[in-house]
Amino acid sequence: MSPRARRRAIPLLAATALFAQPALADAPTNNGAAQVAITLTGENGGACVLDHDSAAAGPITFTVTNESAPAISELELLSDSRILGEKENLAPGLPASSFTVTLDGGDYRIYCPGAAEDTVAFTVTGESKQRAQSAIGDLLDEGTAGYANYVEGMVGAMVTASERLAAKVDEGDVEGAKAAYAQARPFYERIEPDVEGFVLPGTDPTDNSGNLDYLIDMRASNLDPAVGWHGFHAVERDLFEKGEITDETKAYAAELVKNVKMLADLSGGIEYRPEDLANGAAALLEEVQSGKISGEEEAYSHIDLVDFAANIEGAHQAFAFLEPGLKRIDPDVAETIAQRFADVQTMLEDYRDPDALGGYKIYDAELRKSDAVKLSRAIQMLQEPLSRIAEKVATAS
């Protein structure tokens, strides 16, 4: 889970009126997708500025540039209580970052935590056209259906693994719980972008008290004091830093199981578009760069390489389900991405340790100092071509 600023609730019905900006023309279309540029600036306490506040229904590419806003590090596209797309780690001076989604007509919100006015209305007009049946379209549809089954399997496995963790915690078995913790973590890390947008019924996605991603995967670096400790990392802290299981630890573990089961119920039957898989794969690589290579994710257990490998596996699965169609669309890009995934996976073999928790070396300060740059460069080599495929698959015919 990426670092998030504390989120305050935004009244859904009031959002458009509060943060409306002058009407702009519909976004222009290029390469089959409407193009919307969003600039983050430090002016007036921080602002999220759109060059167009509406677009025709269909594929839309949002390109985000942080020009001068150190307080704004992420952006989300919201529809009611669902996060449809997002970009994180948007530090000033970094290259522009984009994501592509296919939207039907309706009212949406651009949410920029940390901006003075952190929500901007965005309108989509008309109805999206159904992709014409074609060999490429059929391959992409088969891929999205297959990926949906993969996600469903991961969520089911996470429920089982969380229950095993809670059972070990209830037994007071610290060492057994540590092993169960390392076994449970990868399931969420493989599919996080697909399931992090869900919230408890009746709650707002901008409030951490109902945000299942926070309640399951918050960490010390993004602790919301108003909501407190929850989820995997609350259990991790007690097991690995305190080295003991208390009644509070048991309560954390029981709540984790409850929330994971709720996530399973809410996420069942998700239907994906091809660009959802591409955006999700890119988001998982951003997770590696922001939380795993830095050692921030697993601050107490230091099993960051377990999470690293899970992020890569999840990204690879998303790509693999798109690959047959992408080979028809752009075989050179498909081949490049496949080779770079292979390169990263070969590199990860050097970090395997069958005697360590989760099967990978402990990512301690010494290993971070010696290898962080190498790991980051390998991911950067994969990020570049992977970032190009969302628009390609969204506009394929």
N, C-alpha and C positions, 0 to 999 in steps of 0.2 A: 504494500500500500504506500502510495506516495505521500510526502508531507503535505498536510493541508492546514491552511489557516483556520482558526475557529470560525465556524459558520453560524451566522445568526439567521433566524427564520425570516423568510420574505413572504408576506401575504400574497398568495397566488393571484387573486383578482386585482390586487392593487399594483402589481409589479409594472404592468405596461403604463399605467397612468403616472406612476412615480418617476419612471426613468425613460419616458418617451423622448425621442430626439427628432429633429426635423425630418420629414419624410424625404427619402431619397429614391432615385430611380431603381427599377429592378436590376439586379446584378447581371452583367453581361455573361455570355456563354462562350467557352473556349474548350476545345477537345471534347465536346459533348456534355460538359458540366458547367453549371453556373459558378462564377468565381466571386467570392466575397473575401475582401482583405480586412483584417482586424489589426489595429495598431494599439499596443499598450504604451501609455505615456505616463510620466510622473507629474504631469500638470494637474493643477486643481485637486491635489490630494490623491492623484492616481485615477486614470481614466481608461476605459475600454471603448475604442472608437471604431465603428464600422464604416466602410466606404459605401456600403449599400445595406439597407435594413429590410430588404425583401428580395425574393427570387421566385422564379417560376418553379412549380413542382418538378421533381426529378432529381438527378444527381447534382449535388452542390458541394464544391470544394471550399473549405474555409482555410485561409492562410493567415497565420498569426505571427506577428513580429513584435517583440518587446523592444521598443525604441529607448525607453528611459524610465521604466517603472520597476524598481527593485522590490516594491511591496507586493507586486502581482506576479505570481509564478505559475498560475494555471488558469485554464479556461474550460468551461463546459457548455455544451448545447443541451438544453433541457426541454422536455415536453411533459407538462404536468410533473409527475414525480419520477420520471425516467431520464437517466443520463444517456443521450443518444450518441454523443461523441465528445471527446475531450483531448486537450493537450496539456502537458505538465512540464515542469522544469524549464519554464520560459524566462530565463535570465536575460537581462539587458545585454545587447551586443551579440547574442547567439543568432545563427542563421534562422530565417523564417521556417516555421513548421506548419504542416498542413494535415487535414484529414478530410475525407470525402464521405458523405452520407446521401442516401436517397430519401427525400422527404415528400410526403403528401401535403396538400394544402392545409393551412391551419396556423395557429399562433404558437410561437416557440420563444424561448428566452436564452440569451447568451449570459452566462453567469461568470463573473470575474472576481473571485474572492480577493479582498484587499483593496479594491478600487473604491473611491468615494461613493460612487453610484455603481453598485456591483452587479446590477442586472439591467440588460438592454433588451427591448422587445425586437423580435425578428419574425417576419411574416412570410409565409409561403403561399403562393396563389395557384389556383387550378388544381389538377390532379395529375399524379405521375403516370406516365405511360407504361403499360406492361411491356417488358422486353419481348420482342418478337422471338418466336421459337427458332432456334438455330442450333447447329452442332456445338458452338461455343456456349450458348446460353444453357443448353442441356447439361454440358459438362460442369458449368458453374453451379447450376441448381443441384446436381448430384453432390457436388462438393459441400454446399451449404447444409444439405440434409445429413450428409455423413458427419460433418463437424458438429451438428446439433446432437447427434447421438454420442459423440465423444464427450461433449460438455456434460451431458446428462450422466454419463458414466463416471466422470470425475466428481460431480456433485454427490452422487450416491456413495462413491468410495470415501469422500470426505466425511459424510455422515458417519459411516462405520468407523473410520479412523479416529474421529473426534470422540465417539462413544468409548473406544478402547482407551484413549487418553484419560477420559473422565473416570473410567473404571480403575485405572492404575492410581489416579489421584485419590479416589475414594478409599483405596486399599492402604494409602499412606506409603506406597512404594515409590520413593524418589527416583531411584535408578531406572525402574521400569517405566515410570512416567516420562523421564527424559528420553528414553528410546521411543516411546509412543509419540511424543511430541515431534521428534525428527521424522517419524514415519507419516505423521498427519500433515505437516506443513506443505509438502509439494503439491497436494491436490488443489489447494486454493491458488498457489502460485502459478499453476499451469493455465488457469482459466480466469484470473482476476478481472481482466477488462470486460469479460462477458457477464459477470455476476455482481460487479461492484456498484451498479446503479440502482439496486433495489433497496427499498426502505420499508420499515414496519408499517402496516396498514394504518392510515389516518395521520401519518407524520409527513413533514416536509423534508425533501432531500437535502436542503441546505442546513438542516439541524442535525448535529451528530448524535443526538439522543435517539433518533430513529433510523440513522444511516447504518445499514447492515455491514457495509464495508468497514466503517469505524468500529462497530461493536464486535466484529470478528477479527479485524486485522490492524487495529490501531497500534501505534508503538510510542515509545517514550518521546521521540522527537516531534510528534504531532499530537501530544496529549492535549485534550480539551479540558481545562480545569472544571468547567461546568458539568461535564459528563463523566469524567474520571476514567479509571482503568477498566478495560474489558478485554475479552477474547484471548486469542492465542498468546499474545505477548505478555498479558497479565500472568498467565500460567507460567510462561517461560521465565519471567522475572523471579517468581517464587522458587521455581525449581533450580535455576542455574545461579542466580545471584544470592538468594537467601539460603538455598539448599535445604528447604523444608517445606512441608505441606501443612497448611493451616486450614481452619474452617473457611477462611476467606478464599483460599486457593480452590477448595472444593466448590464453593459457590461460583467462582469464575468458570471452572470447568463445566459445571452443570449449565450455566447460562450459555456457554459456548455451544454446547450440544443443541440447546433450544434454538439458538439463533441460526445455526447451520441447518437445522431441520426446516426452519422458517424460510431460509434462503432456497432450500430444495423445493419447497412448495411454490414459492413465488416465481422461481426461474424455470419451472417445468414447462415444456412446450414452446420454448423460445424459437422463433423463426428468424433466420439470419439472411441478410443479403450478402453478396460476395465482398462488398467493400467493408462490411462489419468484420469479416475474418482478417482482411488486410490491415485495417486500423487496429484490431486487437493484437495482431502480431507485432506491429510497430510499437504499441503501448507496452508490451511485455519487454521489449528491448530497452525502452526508456526506464522501465522498472529496474532492469539490471544495472544500468548506468547510474541511476539516482540512489538506489538503496542497497544493492548487493555489493558492488565493487567498493563502495565507501565503507562497508561494514556496519551500516546504520540499521539494517533490517533486523538482524539477529544480535542485538546489542549485548545479550547475556549468554546465549548458547554458542554464538559464533559459528553457526552452521550456515552462513551466508552462501557458501558454494552449493549447498543442497538446494537452496532457493534459486540460485543462479541457474543451475542445471534444469530445474523445473520450469523457469521462465523460458529458457531456450527450447525445451521440449514442447511447451505449449505453443510458442511462436512457430516452431517447425511444423506442428500438427496443422495449425491454421493455414500455413503456406502449402503444405502437402495436399490439403483438400482443394486448394485453388489451382495447384500446379497443372493438372491436365488441361484446364481451360486456358491458363496463362501461357502454356506452351503454344497454343493456337494464336493467342493475341500477340505475344512478344517472346519468342523462344530464346532470344539472347539474354533477356533479363531473367527469365525463368532459370536458365542454366547457370547464370552468375549467382543468383540467390541460393540455388541448391548447392553449389560448390562452397559458398561461404558458410552456409550452415554446417556442411561437412568439416570445414576448417575449424570452426568453433568447437564442434563436438570432439574432434581429434585433440584439440588443445585441452579440453576438459578431462580427457583420459589421464593426463599427467597429474591431476589432482585427486584421483580416486584413492580411497583408503578403506578397504573392507572392514577394518577394525574400528573406524570412526563412526560416530552417530550419522546416520543417513548415507554412509558410504563415501563421504568426501572429507578431505583434510579440514581440520579446524582452521577457520579464517581469522587467525590472530593478527596482532599488530605487526609482527615480523613479516608474515606472508603478505599482508596488505602493502607494506612498504616496498617489498621486493617485486611484487607481481601486479599491483593495481593498474599500472600504466599499460602493461602488456594485455591484460584482460580488457581494459577499456578500448584499446585500439582494435582488438579483434571484433568487438561488438560494433564499433564505428564502421568498420569495413562491411558489415552485414546491414547496418541500418540504412546506408545510402541507397542501395538498389531496392531494398524492401519498401522504403518510403514512397517509391514511385508506382506501386501496383494498385493502390486503392482506386485511383481515378481510372486506371486502365480497365479494371474489372467492372467498375460501376457503369462505364459507358460502352462496354462491349455489346455487340449485336450479332 
